[in-house]
Amino acid sequence: MENVSYFKGFPDRFSGITVSSSEEYLTITNFEDTLQASLQRWNELKMRAIWFNVDLNHSEWVPILAKNGFTYHRAQSDEVTMVRWLPKDEPNNIPRYAHNMVGVGAFVVNEEGELLVVQERFYKHPHWKLPGGYVEPDEDIQDAAIREVKEETGVDTDFQSVISFRHVHGANFGCSDFYFIVHLRPKSKEITMCKNELSACQWMKIQDYIDSPFVHQTNRFFANAYLEGNKRGVHIKATDIYQDYLKKYQKVYSVHFDSDDKSDSGVNGKL
């Protein structure tokens, strides 16, 4: 009897299997027979979602997977993930891949009440905006804001609070977009502008920024929200909360009032 080989893969808690080409690579000669035998076996075992992570160097697997009912789920620069839902008697409940981008805008205010503002080098219509950019994988929101300010302007900062956020659809790459406005306090006023990204960078009085014709309506809203929050003593602070189930800390953002007694409230620290 001819020996039959199967993919081993890694099971998950949803009765799924993930196979990685970098772990179980087969040449194109043997791949389809092993795939079909594995699919038959997984059906018999009542497995559900079958995932294949295909390394860029093994891209010859892709058309064969597509031929056998797999569809694209997500892609990185060096890997594509394809999936097939096996059950015939239950709906496909595989979640869509991440469809929201997360960006930050840094609202950096110095002791003189001046706001750090920039102009993008490649923007067609000059306008004053906030330094910022996209959050990197595994990066906290406030850390992204601090990093972007340092990269664009050379100014070192400390996190204070989250002022506001905007959610819009149909942004870059067809994704929805979260944009968090983060209040930072500068450690100095000296600017070293990144000429690759910016055409101008300066400190500007907040009211002058609000009144400027070169400021978009959304940024005016953010500036007014900052002033109103300071006036009322209301801020969104970060708290590190330990999650027993996950065995790690999570950063949680919540409303804080200046009048709160931090020792009694149990927020804005580490729980």
C-alpha positions as CSV (number, residue, x, y, z in Angstrom):
1,M,0.0,0.0,0.0
2,E,1.3,3.4,-1.0
3,N,2.4,5.6,2.0
4,V,0.2,8.6,2.4
5,S,1.7,11.8,4.0
6,Y,-0.3,14.5,5.8
7,F,0.4,18.0,7.0
8,K,0.7,18.1,10.7
9,G,0.0,21.8,11.4
10,F,-0.8,23.5,14.7
11,P,-4.3,23.1,16.2
12,D,-6.1,26.0,17.7
13,R,-8.9,26.3,20.3
14,F,-11.5,26.8,17.5
15,S,-10.8,23.3,16.0
16,G,-8.7,24.9,13.3
17,I,-5.3,24.0,11.9
18,T,-2.5,26.2,10.8
19,V,0.2,25.0,8.4
20,S,3.3,27.1,7.7
21,S,5.3,26.5,4.6
22,S,8.4,27.5,6.4
23,E,7.8,24.6,8.9
24,E,6.5,21.9,6.5
25,Y,7.7,22.8,3.1
26,L,7.0,20.3,0.2
27,T,8.1,20.6,-3.4
28,I,5.4,21.3,-5.9
29,T,5.6,17.6,-7.0
30,N,4.3,16.3,-3.7
31,F,2.3,19.3,-2.4
32,E,-1.1,18.8,-4.0
33,D,-1.4,15.1,-3.1
34,T,-0.5,15.8,0.5
35,L,-2.9,18.7,0.6
36,Q,-5.8,16.7,-0.7
37,A,-5.1,13.8,1.7
38,S,-4.8,16.2,4.6
39,L,-8.1,17.9,3.7
40,Q,-9.9,14.5,3.6
41,R,-8.4,13.7,7.0
42,W,-9.3,17.1,8.5
43,N,-12.9,16.6,7.3
44,E,-13.1,13.3,9.0
45,L,-11.8,14.8,12.2
46,K,-14.4,17.6,11.9
47,M,-11.8,20.4,11.8
48,R,-13.1,23.8,10.8
49,A,-10.8,26.6,9.5
50,I,-7.7,25.4,7.7
51,W,-5.0,28.1,7.5
52,F,-1.9,28.1,5.3
53,N,0.8,30.6,5.9
54,V,2.8,30.7,2.7
55,D,6.3,32.2,2.7
56,L,7.2,34.4,-0.2
57,N,9.8,31.9,-1.3
58,H,7.2,29.2,-1.5
59,S,4.6,31.1,-3.5
60,E,4.2,28.2,-5.9
61,W,1.8,26.8,-3.3
62,V,-0.7,29.7,-3.8
63,P,-2.4,28.6,-7.1
64,I,-2.7,25.0,-5.9
65,L,-4.3,26.2,-2.6
66,A,-6.7,28.4,-4.6
67,K,-7.5,25.5,-6.9
68,N,-8.5,23.5,-3.8
69,G,-10.9,26.0,-2.3
70,F,-8.6,28.3,-0.3
71,T,-9.0,32.1,-0.4
72,Y,-6.8,35.0,0.6
73,H,-7.2,36.2,4.2
74,R,-4.3,38.5,4.8
75,A,-0.8,39.3,3.5
76,Q,2.5,40.7,4.8
77,S,5.5,41.7,2.8
78,D,7.0,38.2,3.1
79,E,4.0,36.0,3.7
80,V,0.4,35.4,2.6
81,T,-2.2,33.6,4.6
82,M,-4.9,31.6,2.9
83,V,-7.9,29.8,4.5
84,R,-10.6,27.3,3.8
85,W,-13.7,26.7,5.9
86,L,-14.5,23.0,6.0
87,P,-17.9,22.6,7.7
88,K,-20.9,22.3,5.4
89,D,-23.5,22.4,8.3
90,E,-22.5,25.7,9.9
91,P,-21.9,29.2,8.6
92,N,-18.4,30.5,7.9
93,N,-17.6,32.7,10.9
94,I,-13.9,33.4,10.2
95,P,-13.3,37.1,11.1
96,R,-12.2,39.4,8.4
97,Y,-8.6,40.5,8.6
98,A,-7.7,43.8,10.4
99,H,-9.6,46.6,8.6
100,N,-8.7,49.6,10.8
101,M,-5.5,51.7,10.7
102,V,-4.4,53.5,13.9
103,G,-2.7,56.8,13.8
104,V,-1.6,59.5,16.3
105,G,-1.4,63.2,16.3
106,A,0.7,64.8,18.9
107,F,-0.6,67.9,20.7
108,V,2.6,69.2,22.2
109,V,2.1,72.3,24.4
110,N,4.9,74.1,26.1
111,E,4.9,76.2,29.3
112,E,4.1,79.4,27.2
113,G,1.0,77.9,25.9
114,E,2.5,77.3,22.4
115,L,1.6,74.4,20.2
116,L,4.2,72.5,18.1
117,V,2.9,72.5,14.5
118,V,4.3,71.2,11.2
119,Q,3.7,71.4,7.5
120,E,4.2,68.3,5.4
121,R,6.7,68.4,2.6
122,F,4.6,66.6,0.0
123,Y,1.1,68.0,0.8
124,K,-0.3,70.0,-2.1
125,H,-2.0,72.7,-0.1
126,P,0.2,74.1,2.7
127,H,-1.5,73.8,6.1
128,W,-0.5,73.6,9.7
129,K,-1.0,70.2,11.2
130,L,0.1,68.2,14.2
131,P,3.2,66.0,14.1
132,G,2.3,62.3,14.1
133,G,1.9,59.2,12.0
134,Y,0.9,55.5,12.2
135,V,1.3,53.4,15.2
136,E,3.7,50.5,14.7
137,P,2.9,46.9,15.6
138,D,3.0,46.3,19.4
139,E,3.4,50.0,20.1
140,D,1.3,51.9,22.6
141,I,-0.6,55.0,21.4
142,Q,1.4,57.4,23.6
143,D,4.7,55.8,22.7
144,A,3.9,56.2,19.0
145,A,3.1,59.9,19.6
146,I,6.4,60.5,21.5
147,R,8.4,58.6,18.8
148,E,6.8,60.6,15.9
149,V,7.5,63.9,17.5
150,K,11.1,63.0,18.1
151,E,11.5,61.8,14.5
152,E,9.8,64.8,12.9
153,T,10.9,67.6,15.1
154,G,13.7,66.4,17.4
155,V,11.7,67.4,20.5
156,D,11.6,65.0,23.5
157,T,8.3,64.8,25.2
158,D,6.4,63.2,28.1
159,F,2.8,61.7,27.8
160,Q,0.0,63.6,29.6
161,S,-3.3,62.4,28.3
162,V,-5.5,61.5,25.3
163,I,-7.5,64.5,24.1
164,S,-9.8,63.0,21.5
165,F,-10.0,60.6,18.6
166,R,-11.5,60.5,15.2
167,H,-12.8,57.5,13.3
168,V,-13.3,57.7,9.5
169,H,-14.0,55.2,6.8
170,G,-12.5,54.7,3.3
171,A,-9.0,55.9,4.3
172,N,-5.6,54.5,3.1
173,F,-5.7,51.0,1.6
174,G,-9.5,51.0,1.8
175,C,-9.4,50.7,5.6
176,S,-11.2,52.6,8.3
177,D,-8.9,54.9,10.3
178,F,-8.6,55.7,14.0
179,Y,-6.7,58.9,14.7
180,F,-5.8,59.6,18.4
181,I,-4.8,63.0,19.6
182,V,-2.3,62.8,22.4
183,H,-1.3,65.6,24.7
184,L,2.4,65.7,25.3
185,R,4.6,68.0,27.3
186,P,8.0,69.0,25.7
187,K,11.2,68.7,27.6
188,S,12.7,71.5,25.6
189,K,11.7,74.0,22.8
190,E,14.6,73.4,20.5
191,I,13.5,72.1,17.1
192,T,15.5,69.9,14.7
193,M,13.2,69.5,11.7
194,C,13.2,66.3,9.6
195,K,13.6,67.8,6.1
196,N,12.7,64.5,4.4
197,E,9.1,64.7,5.8
198,L,8.5,68.4,6.6
199,S,8.7,71.8,4.9
200,A,8.1,73.8,8.1
201,C,7.9,73.4,11.9
202,Q,7.3,76.0,14.6
203,W,5.7,76.8,17.9
204,M,2.4,78.7,17.6
205,K,0.0,80.1,20.2
206,I,-3.0,77.8,20.5
207,Q,-5.5,80.5,19.7
208,D,-3.5,81.6,16.7
209,Y,-3.6,78.0,15.5
210,I,-7.4,77.9,16.0
211,D,-7.8,81.2,14.1
212,S,-5.4,80.3,11.2
213,P,-7.0,79.8,7.8
214,F,-4.4,77.1,7.2
215,V,-5.8,74.8,9.8
216,H,-8.4,72.1,9.0
217,Q,-11.7,72.1,10.9
218,T,-11.0,68.8,12.6
219,N,-7.7,70.1,14.1
220,R,-9.6,73.2,15.3
221,F,-12.0,70.9,17.1
222,F,-9.1,69.1,18.7
223,A,-7.5,72.4,19.9
224,N,-10.8,73.6,21.3
225,A,-11.3,70.2,23.0
226,Y,-7.9,70.6,24.6
227,L,-8.8,74.0,26.0
228,E,-12.2,72.9,27.2
229,G,-10.7,69.8,28.9
230,N,-8.1,72.0,30.7
231,K,-10.8,74.5,31.7
232,R,-13.0,71.8,33.2
233,G,-10.2,69.6,34.6
234,V,-11.2,66.6,32.5
235,H,-8.6,64.4,30.9
236,I,-8.3,60.8,29.5
237,K,-5.5,59.1,31.3
238,A,-3.9,55.7,30.9
239,T,-4.0,52.9,33.5
240,D,-2.0,49.6,33.3
241,I,-4.3,46.8,34.4
242,Y,-3.1,43.3,35.0
243,Q,-5.2,40.7,33.2
244,D,-5.0,37.4,35.1
245,Y,-6.3,35.4,32.2
246,L,-3.8,36.8,29.7
247,K,-1.1,37.1,32.3
248,K,0.0,40.5,31.1
249,Y,-0.8,44.2,31.5
250,Q,-3.2,46.0,29.3
251,K,-3.2,49.8,28.9
252,V,-6.8,51.1,29.5
253,Y,-7.8,54.7,28.9
254,S,-10.5,56.4,31.0
255,V,-11.8,59.8,32.0
256,H,-10.0,61.4,34.9
257,F,-11.0,64.6,36.8
258,D,-8.4,66.9,38.3
259,S,-10.5,66.9,41.5
260,D,-10.1,63.1,41.9
261,D,-8.0,61.8,44.8
262,K,-5.8,59.4,43.0
263,S,-5.1,57.4,46.1
264,D,-8.8,56.7,46.4
265,S,-9.8,56.3,42.8
266,G,-7.4,53.6,41.9
267,V,-7.0,54.9,38.4
268,N,-4.1,56.4,36.4
269,G,-1.6,54.1,37.9
270,K,-1.1,50.4,37.8
271,L,-3.7,47.9,38.9
